[in-house]
Structure formats: structure tokens, C-alpha cells
Amino acid sequence: METETQRKIDETVRRILEESDMDQVTESKIRKQASQELGLDINKPPFKAFVKQVVESFLDEQQRKHEEAEEEEAEEGKQEREVDENGDIVICRLSQKRKVTVQEFKGKPLVSLREFFTKEGKELPTSKGISLTEEQWSVFKKNVPAIEKAIQKMESRIN
């Protein structure tokens, strides 16, 4: 199999995997979609074995990333988190006036990205911002790679 063909198959299979629901996708479905996109029958033995290698490599990488993220979270958990006057956990400061917090509202956690102002030495939230439920946060997180791709595309058009 040619190096260029391998590169195209590798890129296509990885992109399909990144965009797929890992609970629903199968190797067979990946091969079928990649075959259609590449105009190449990759169900034949040399291609099939190569796709299997790419899938296994991708899954190993994802597992490693997941384990590293868990380790980082465990480390971060050991560090003291800043808590604001309202008892909300400050995850990070985006700027002098903006921060990301996790708060509880009606017994449910919310992730808030909000602008704050200072009054009498206290930081108070403004109406400028958004609070996301766990479900909304999950959808947002899942779409971060698509946002990053769109930013890169936009930047490449601007430059």
C-alpha cells in the first residue's frame, strides 16, 4: 500500500473517529464511511488490517489522554480552590472582570462564565454572562474540538 494512501486513510479514519459517538460506532461503520469518502474499497485485507491498526492506535491515545486528564484533575483537587464571597468555586479567571465558576442553584450545579464588578471591596456578578446546566456543559465540552477547528479556519482566512 502506498504511503500517500496510508496517510489519507489514517487522516480520514481518525477524523471519523473524532466526530463519532464512540458508544455507537463500529470498525465496520468506520470502514464503510471512509470507503465512501475516499472512493476506495478499504474492506479488502491489507486496508482492513491497516484501518484496525489506526482504530486501535486512536483508542490507545484517547485512553492515555483520559488517564492523564484524570491524573491532572486529581492533582488539581489536592490544591485549594478559590471560593468567592457567595461560596462559588472559582475555576479560573478569564480576565480582570471575567471568571468561570461552579455554583449550586436549586440543588443543581451550574458552570458560569460571567462578568463581575467591584462594589465596596466585594466582587459581584453582572447580568453579562451565562450559566450552563450539567447537560448543557456536556454538549459544550463535546463541541470544543469543532469550535477550535472553526477558529483555525477563520484565522487562516483572515491571515
One Martini backbone bead per residue (centre of mass of N, CA, C, O) as a GRO file, in nm:
protein
  159
    1MET     BB    1   0.098   0.036   0.022
    2GLU     BB    2   0.081   0.355  -0.005
    3THR     BB    3   0.167   0.628   0.174
    4GLU     BB    4  -0.059   0.820   0.080
    5THR     BB    5  -0.291   0.626   0.138
    6GLN     BB    6  -0.235   0.592   0.437
    7ARG     BB    7  -0.268   0.888   0.514
    8LYS     BB    8  -0.563   0.920   0.420
    9ILE     BB    9  -0.681   0.699   0.595
   10ASP     BB   10  -0.587   0.799   0.867
   11GLU     BB   11  -0.726   1.078   0.861
   12THR     BB   12  -1.015   0.980   0.810
   13VAL     BB   13  -1.050   0.787   1.049
   14ARG     BB   14  -0.986   0.993   1.273
   15ARG     BB   15  -1.211   1.192   1.206
   16ILE     BB   16  -1.443   0.997   1.241
   17LEU     BB   17  -1.382   0.930   1.536
   18GLU     BB   18  -1.402   1.222   1.650
   19GLU     BB   19  -1.717   1.250   1.535
   20SER     BB   20  -1.800   1.008   1.704
   21ASP     BB   21  -1.992   0.779   1.872
   22MET     BB   22  -1.839   0.543   2.070
   23ASP     BB   23  -2.112   0.372   2.132
   24GLN     BB   24  -2.189   0.328   1.803
   25VAL     BB   25  -1.933   0.261   1.674
   26THR     BB   26  -1.769   0.081   1.413
   27GLU     BB   27  -1.540  -0.050   1.212
   28SER     BB   28  -1.731  -0.096   0.976
   29LYS     BB   29  -1.846   0.195   0.963
   30ILE     BB   30  -1.577   0.330   0.913
   31ARG     BB   31  -1.504   0.188   0.650
   32LYS     BB   32  -1.752   0.275   0.492
   33GLN     BB   33  -1.713   0.583   0.515
   34ALA     BB   34  -1.423   0.592   0.406
   35SER     BB   35  -1.482   0.468   0.132
   36GLN     BB   36  -1.672   0.690   0.037
   37GLU     BB   37  -1.475   0.936   0.075
   38LEU     BB   38  -1.225   0.793  -0.098
   39GLY     BB   39  -1.301   0.587  -0.325
   40LEU     BB   40  -1.237   0.313  -0.147
   41ASP     BB   41  -1.182  -0.027  -0.082
   42ILE     BB   42  -1.132  -0.104   0.274
   43ASN     BB   43  -1.227  -0.427   0.299
   44LYS     BB   44  -0.963  -0.520   0.232
   45PRO     BB   45  -0.709  -0.669   0.393
   46PRO     BB   46  -0.486  -0.445   0.400
   47PHE     BB   47  -0.684  -0.219   0.484
   48LYS     BB   48  -0.825  -0.347   0.725
   49ALA     BB   49  -0.569  -0.372   0.901
   50PHE     BB   50  -0.501  -0.071   0.901
   51VAL     BB   51  -0.759   0.033   1.032
   52LYS     BB   52  -0.724  -0.124   1.292
   53GLN     BB   53  -0.465   0.023   1.378
   54VAL     BB   54  -0.584   0.308   1.386
   55VAL     BB   55  -0.803   0.252   1.595
   56GLU     BB   56  -0.619   0.148   1.822
   57SER     BB   57  -0.444   0.401   1.840
   58PHE     BB   58  -0.669   0.599   1.906
   59LEU     BB   59  -0.770   0.457   2.165
   60ASP     BB   60  -0.503   0.476   2.318
   61GLU     BB   61  -0.485   0.784   2.316
   62GLN     BB   62  -0.753   0.836   2.462
   63GLN     BB   63  -0.681   0.684   2.719
   64ARG     BB   64  -0.435   0.852   2.793
   65LYS     BB   65  -0.579   1.125   2.810
   66HIS     BB   66  -0.777   1.040   3.029
   67GLU     BB   67  -0.567   0.966   3.244
   68GLU     BB   68  -0.429   1.243   3.251
   69ALA     BB   69  -0.680   1.404   3.332
   70GLU     BB   70  -0.730   1.255   3.598
   71GLU     BB   71  -0.460   1.330   3.725
   72GLU     BB   72  -0.499   1.636   3.710
   73GLU     BB   73  -0.758   1.644   3.879
   74ALA     BB   74  -0.632   1.525   4.132
   75GLU     BB   75  -0.425   1.750   4.167
   76GLU     BB   76  -0.627   1.986   4.174
   77GLY     BB   77  -0.785   1.875   4.423
   78LYS     BB   78  -0.542   1.926   4.621
   79GLN     BB   79  -0.585   2.200   4.560
   80GLU     BB   80  -0.681   2.504   4.636
   81ARG     BB   81  -0.977   2.664   4.596
   82GLU     BB   82  -1.137   2.926   4.502
   83VAL     BB   83  -1.367   3.125   4.696
   84ASP     BB   84  -1.627   3.314   4.701
   85GLU     BB   85  -1.863   3.500   4.870
   86ASN     BB   86  -2.092   3.275   4.766
   87GLY     BB   87  -1.931   2.983   4.743
   88ASP     BB   88  -1.800   2.977   4.478
   89ILE     BB   89  -1.613   2.815   4.243
   90VAL     BB   90  -1.303   2.907   4.117
   91ILE     BB   91  -1.153   2.810   3.827
   92CYS     BB   92  -1.119   3.090   3.656
   93ARG     BB   93  -0.956   3.364   3.499
   94LEU     BB   94  -1.006   3.553   3.206
   95SER     BB   95  -1.003   3.824   3.368
   96GLN     BB   96  -1.052   4.082   3.572
   97LYS     BB   97  -1.390   4.052   3.516
   98ARG     BB   98  -1.360   3.741   3.444
   99LYS     BB   99  -1.525   3.418   3.526
  100VAL     BB  100  -1.513   3.079   3.637
  101THR     BB  101  -1.787   2.896   3.780
  102VAL     BB  102  -1.914   2.692   4.048
  103GLN     BB  103  -2.257   2.633   4.123
  104GLU     BB  104  -2.548   2.645   4.323
  105PHE     BB  105  -2.894   2.574   4.199
  106LYS     BB  106  -3.142   2.420   4.323
  107GLY     BB  107  -2.935   2.163   4.366
  108LYS     BB  108  -2.764   2.255   4.108
  109PRO     BB  109  -2.515   2.258   3.892
  110LEU     BB  110  -2.315   2.541   3.766
  111VAL     BB  111  -2.172   2.693   3.484
  112SER     BB  112  -1.997   3.008   3.497
  113LEU     BB  113  -1.982   3.287   3.269
  114ARG     BB  114  -1.866   3.598   3.407
  115GLU     BB  115  -1.922   3.923   3.497
  116PHE     BB  116  -1.759   4.161   3.712
  117PHE     BB  117  -1.788   4.375   4.003
  118THR     BB  118  -1.689   4.640   4.221
  119LYS     BB  119  -1.825   4.671   4.564
  120GLU     BB  120  -1.702   4.747   4.851
  121GLY     BB  121  -1.475   4.508   4.790
  122LYS     BB  122  -1.680   4.342   4.612
  123GLU     BB  123  -1.762   4.076   4.414
  124LEU     BB  124  -2.002   4.110   4.149
  125PRO     BB  125  -2.247   4.006   3.952
  126THR     BB  126  -2.360   4.017   3.637
  127SER     BB  127  -2.566   3.977   3.349
  128LYS     BB  128  -2.297   3.913   3.208
  129GLY     BB  129  -2.369   3.590   3.096
  130ILE     BB  130  -2.344   3.230   3.176
  131SER     BB  131  -2.542   2.938   3.260
  132LEU     BB  132  -2.472   2.589   3.294
  133THR     BB  133  -2.568   2.294   3.278
  134GLU     BB  134  -2.460   1.982   3.268
  135GLU     BB  135  -2.573   1.924   2.987
  136GLN     BB  136  -2.467   2.179   2.846
  137TRP     BB  137  -2.171   2.132   2.916
  138SER     BB  138  -2.140   1.867   2.762
  139VAL     BB  139  -2.204   1.978   2.482
  140PHE     BB  140  -1.982   2.186   2.477
  141LYS     BB  141  -1.736   1.999   2.524
  142LYS     BB  142  -1.787   1.821   2.268
  143ASN     BB  143  -1.754   2.102   2.077
  144VAL     BB  144  -1.465   2.217   2.100
  145PRO     BB  145  -1.322   2.104   1.845
  146ALA     BB  146  -1.510   2.260   1.647
  147ILE     BB  147  -1.433   2.540   1.745
  148GLU     BB  148  -1.130   2.521   1.689
  149LYS     BB  149  -1.159   2.473   1.385
  150ALA     BB  150  -1.312   2.735   1.320
  151ILE     BB  151  -1.090   2.924   1.416
  152GLN     BB  152  -0.869   2.826   1.224
  153LYS     BB  153  -1.020   2.893   0.964
  154MET     BB  154  -1.058   3.192   1.021
  155GLU     BB  155  -0.756   3.261   1.056
  156SER     BB  156  -0.672   3.168   0.767
  157ARG     BB  157  -0.850   3.386   0.623
  158ILE     BB  158  -0.726   3.640   0.756
  159ASN     BB  159  -0.417   3.558   0.684
   0.00000   0.00000   0.00000
